[in-house]
């Protein structure tokens, strides 16, 4: 299942190559996709942040990943911006530590931090973008709030919807979607990629008008 899915994800976004190398941009952003590391968690709902970040990396043509500050990272330049793309490699509830370290290493303020994560309160296939807010019980966001000492950073929220019937939410988010739900998941990751880049170029208000 993994190979066809990632090939499909990549085919959704045209590649945009930068004209100059990393460090040439006028402004730098850290884009952190949240998820759990390891093959057992690949393409599960809780890893929507990882899958969306893979799309962004593919768009930039960024294919060299390395480990730093407890995260897998890759770097890219696009138009007037530099990007550090990061996947924290502890489990979801320790995401804040690597993100805090990367912000410090690259002198990135929370105003230039974009976090991509799954959201139970948004219908499958939809995306919402906001700045600030609580953690709504999401362990990755809780860790970020605790480690960063602020809740004021951008969030790109990938809708996965609520579990059916009496299924436990923890079981639901750790499952890979199937059939129609799989299509919704792909749509949301694709839209999350588009929303993230639109946010950087156009700001929050226009992004919310376009995607929320």
C-alpha positions, 0 to 999 in steps of 0.5 A: 500500500505504501508505494502506490500511495506515495506515488499518488501523493507526489503526482498531485503537486507539480515540482517547483525548483528554486533558482538559488540555494538555501540561505538566499531567501529574505525570510525563513520558515520552519514547517513542521509536520507532526506524526509518529516515526516508523513503518507501523505508522506510515500513512495513518491518520495521525501522520497526516502532517508527515505525508503533507510535508512529503508533498511540500518537499517534493514540490521543492525538489528537496530530497536530501533528509538528515537528522538534526535536533531530534528530527528529520530535516530537509532544506529548500529555497523558493522564490524569496523564502528559505524553508526548513522542513522537519519531521520530529522523530520522537513519538507524537507527544515529544514533538515540541523538543525537536521543534524548539531546538530547530527554532533556536538553531535557525533563529526562527521565531514562532511567527515563522513556524508552521505546524501541520497536523491531523484534526479530529474536529474537521471533516475528512478531506477539508483543511483549516488554517489558523494562528494560535489556539489551544491543543484540543487534546492533541498530544503533539500540539500539547508538547509544542505549547509546553516546550515553546512557551507560547501557543502563537504559531501557524497551524495547518489542520488536516481534517480526518473526522471523528471515528465511527460509532464507539471506536476509540479516538486513539485507535482511529487516528492510528489506522490508515484510511481505506477506500473512500476515506483514503481518497479524502485523506489524499485530498486533505494532504494535497490541499494542506500542501497548497494551503501552506505555501499559499499562507507563506506567500499571501498571509493568513487572511487571504489563506483563510478566505481561500481554504477555510 
